[in-house]
Amino acid sequence: MRKPLIIALTAAALAGAVLPSGAVAATRGVSVCDNYFVRGADCFNESRLLAPARPFVIQKNDYIRWAFRGFNDHTVFSPKSSYGPGFNSGVRSTGAAFKRQFRKRGSFRVLCTIHPNQEMKVRVK
């Protein structure tokens, strides 16, 4: 009796029937370019420019992977807030990456500590 149940549950899980919709966290990409952040991989696409007035919207439990594509060193820093403890990638060079999961809903200020005018906002739904 247990073996058919285990097989049925395993098959259902593989088919996605057991997991609630949206249970799998997504990884979203942001490029760290020279003096600005961009949604995706194209540092020269101004329509994808991120700034505090144009937040990067993700779902709770999603990840953001920042890819360092600028010629200069940069950081990805978010100060401590009521939404979380904050984070700091440390200084990274071209070709490096930094990944962070967002487990709480809210708005997060993200900036480069080397270039304080380089700032974006993450809004977690």
C-alpha positions as a printed NumPy array, in Angstrom:
array([[  0.   ,   0.   ,   0.   ],
       [  2.826,   2.444,   0.826],
       [  4.775,   1.799,  -2.375],
       [  1.947,   2.891,  -4.754],
       [  1.389,   6.016,  -2.623],
       [  5.081,   6.922,  -2.724],
       [  5.174,   6.398,  -6.479],
       [  2.042,   8.515,  -6.952],
       [  3.394,  11.363,  -4.782],
       [  6.749,  11.281,  -6.559],
       [  5.079,  11.415,  -9.978],
       [  2.822,  14.274,  -8.873],
       [  5.799,  16.221,  -7.501],
       [  7.722,  15.753, -10.738],
       [  4.702,  16.985, -12.669],
       [  4.443,  20.067, -10.424],
       [  1.064,  19.106,  -8.977],
       [  2.202,  19.053,  -5.346],
       [  4.046,  22.38 ,  -5.293],
       [  1.894,  25.492,  -5.015],
       [  2.052,  27.956,  -7.856],
       [  5.077,  30.266,  -7.531],
       [  6.83 ,  28.04 ,  -4.998],
       [ 10.031,  27.968,  -7.043],
       [ 12.122,  31.096,  -6.568],
       [ 13.287,  32.825,  -9.732],
       [ 16.686,  34.39 , -10.313],
       [ 16.534,  37.828, -11.93 ],
       [ 19.535,  39.49 , -13.557],
       [ 20.878,  42.998, -13.057],
       [ 24.048,  44.385, -14.631],
       [ 26.339,  46.611, -12.607],
       [ 27.574,  49.041, -15.23 ],
       [ 29.699,  52.143, -14.777],
       [ 27.618,  54.519, -12.639],
       [ 24.252,  52.801, -13.136],
       [ 22.345,  49.517, -12.828],
       [ 20.524,  47.903, -15.777],
       [ 17.872,  45.179, -15.926],
       [ 19.393,  42.255, -17.866],
       [ 22.773,  42.045, -19.56 ],
       [ 22.919,  45.101, -21.838],
       [ 24.695,  48.062, -20.267],
       [ 23.885,  50.224, -23.291],
       [ 20.089,  49.817, -23.293],
       [ 18.739,  52.943, -21.595],
       [ 15.18 ,  51.578, -21.603],
       [ 16.333,  48.999, -19.041],
       [ 17.98 ,  51.552, -16.746],
       [ 17.151,  51.06 , -13.057],
       [ 16.922,  53.921, -10.585],
       [ 15.007,  54.7  ,  -7.385],
       [ 12.166,  56.085,  -9.533],
       [ 12.136,  52.909, -11.691],
       [ 12.316,  50.016,  -9.2  ],
       [ 13.241,  46.442, -10.023],
       [ 10.125,  44.451,  -9.042],
       [ 10.472,  40.829,  -7.95 ],
       [  8.45 ,  38.296,  -5.971],
       [  9.111,  37.294,  -2.366],
       [ 11.867,  34.611,  -2.182],
       [ 13.273,  35.507,  -5.618],
       [ 16.995,  36.03 ,  -6.091],
       [ 18.797,  38.859,  -7.813],
       [ 22.125,  38.11 ,  -9.451],
       [ 24.187,  41.231, -10.067],
       [ 26.759,  40.773, -12.855],
       [ 29.633,  43.245, -12.74 ],
       [ 30.058,  44.464, -16.333],
       [ 31.547,  47.948, -15.924],
       [ 35.186,  48.833, -16.47 ],
       [ 35.53 ,  50.091, -12.886],
       [ 35.246,  48.292,  -9.54 ],
       [ 31.846,  48.473,  -7.854],
       [ 29.896,  47.215,  -4.84 ],
       [ 26.278,  46.172,  -4.32 ],
       [ 25.22 ,  47.45 ,  -0.906],
       [ 21.882,  47.692,   0.873],
       [ 21.678,  49.263,   4.344],
       [ 19.918,  47.557,   7.217],
       [ 16.2  ,  48.324,   7.313],
       [ 12.975,  47.091,   8.841],
       [ 12.783,  44.684,   5.864],
       [ 16.1  ,  42.969,   6.484],
       [ 19.667,  43.037,   7.786],
       [ 21.16 ,  44.618,   4.668],
       [ 24.01 ,  43.219,   2.591],
       [ 27.321,  44.13 ,   0.987],
       [ 28.991,  42.373,  -1.939],
       [ 32.366,  43.89 ,  -1.171],
       [ 34.417,  45.411,  -3.978],
       [ 34.043,  43.43 ,  -7.217],
       [ 35.643,  43.76 , -10.639],
       [ 34.443,  43.103, -14.181],
       [ 33.333,  39.503, -14.624],
       [ 32.368,  38.949, -10.971],
       [ 28.834,  38.317,  -9.72 ],
       [ 26.881,  38.608,  -6.468],
       [ 23.594,  36.867,  -5.683],
       [ 21.09 ,  37.64 ,  -2.934],
       [ 17.687,  36.205,  -1.992],
       [ 14.877,  38.525,  -0.863],
       [ 12.735,  36.75 ,   1.738],
       [ 10.626,  39.703,   2.906],
       [  8.254,  41.999,   1.089],
       [  9.136,  45.665,   0.948],
       [ 11.4  ,  48.192,  -0.755],
       [ 15.162,  47.961,  -0.591],
       [ 17.631,  50.711,  -1.451],
       [ 20.679,  49.337,  -3.298],
       [ 23.746,  51.386,  -4.167],
       [ 27.421,  51.251,  -5.003],
       [ 29.492,  52.509,  -2.056],
       [ 32.281,  53.571,  -4.437],
       [ 29.873,  55.585,  -6.617],
       [ 27.134,  56.878,  -4.236],
       [ 25.05 ,  58.305,  -7.119],
       [ 24.758,  54.782,  -8.548],
       [ 21.547,  53.66 ,  -6.909],
       [ 18.523,  51.444,  -7.568],
       [ 15.45 ,  50.291,  -5.682],
       [ 14.253,  46.698,  -5.359],
       [ 10.552,  46.248,  -4.643],
       [  9.586,  42.784,  -3.374],
       [  5.894,  41.885,  -3.8  ]])
